[in-house]
Amino acid sequence: MESIAKLPQTFKENPSVIFDSTALNHQPDQIPQQFVWPDHDKPSTNVPILQVPIIDIAGFFSGDPFLVTEATRLVSEASKQHGFFLVTNHGVDERLLSNAYMLMDTFFKSSTFEKEKAQRKWGESSGYASSFVGRFETNLPWKETLSFLFTPEEKNENHAQNVNDFVLKTMGEDYKDFGRGFQEYAEAMSNLSLKITELLAMSLGINRNHFKDFFEDNESILRLNYYPKCKQSDVVLGTGPHCDPTSLTILQQDEVSGLQVFVDNKWQSIPPNAEALVVNIGDTFMALTNGIYKSCLHRAVVNSEIERKSLAFFLCPKFDKVVKAPVELKGGRAYPDFTWSMLLDFVTNHYRADMNTLEEFTHWLKNRGSLGDGSGQKEEAISVVAHKVAS
């Protein structure tokens, strides 16, 4: 196996180079410089806990006027400030959630040979990636991921490859339970996402089904994150500071803390809560709300003693749907019209996602030509590499 120090110029030149945390942790010297983050980004110690509201989803759907009002008030306040909140009584089967971690172990603790069966190919969305080796040469995250493109079965008109199909095709029949498990998981998270969009719409004072209808044929991403322990956890990051370019993220954390959000000019943590899932607003949804709801900078830190696992479902619109705020929202147009595929192309090929992604994308889009001045007519075609996944 090649050392990480022999990092190639591009993944295309040598796709076999991988991230081996066990080998790196056993090296007598320091970990390679590619993983060491600048001083201003290095993990903080003793970060305070971010006070985020806990939203009772079942209470919101009960129709009880008080519970509905309280849920919309809490989610509105959080979304305007930092875009993070927790959801409980969400209806996702507890067995499905707990089984996900066991299934993750069968993959991430398998041999390098097994994991490379699912290795993400250049230009594709689904597959295994080790620390984004080859895509970036500095500030590498200390993690491994397995990603899947997902479309709800009843809306999969083009019969696009889904989670179970990808697993069987790349990993074989021995992983059929793995594929079925995460297919069900993605379906459950997609359904929950649509419920949350109803809450968000009501909190904005617009038609309850506006966002639900917009996302019903979503082309989303399910990502399994594995953060190995690191002997120098004080100089590395599991995921660097960024805002999600997607619409909504539903995150399931294990019992190991690691999620941090930058609010009030300081990093604050969102500790694991076994009864709740973490939800946060992404850049695309921020654009859909004319900037009213915020996509906030966040990161993942790693542990020196124990591994950490999380599962992230990134709700995204259908690739060719035009992203624009509903006319009911006042305040003028904060962003030009665009499609999710355009933003995906931007963060895949032109820009590493950070706190300024949406601002930089808007500038880039205006310089290259957008979908128009509100008429929805396309003025200039922007080439898109379909089905690539933002990092």
Secondary structure, 3 states (H helix, E strand, C coil): CCCHHHCCCCCCCCCCCCCCHHHHHCCCCCCCHHHCCCHHHCCCCCCCECCCCEEEHHHHHCCCHHHHHHHHHHHHHHHHHCCEEEEECCCCCHHHHHHHHHHHHHHHCCCHHHHHCCECCCCCCCEEEECCECCECCCCCCCEEEEEEECCHHHCCCCCCCHHHHHHHHHCHHHHHHHHHHHHHHHHHHHHHHHHHHHHHHHHCCCCCHHHHHHCCCCEEEEEEEECCCCCCCCCCCEEEECCCCCEEEEEECCCCCEEEEECCEEEECCCCCCCEEEEECHHHHHHCCCCCCCCCEEECCCCCCCEEEEEEEECCCCCCEECCCCCCCCCCCCCCEEHHHHHHHHHHCCCCCCCHHHHHHHHHHHHCCCCCCCCCCCCCCCCCCCCCCC
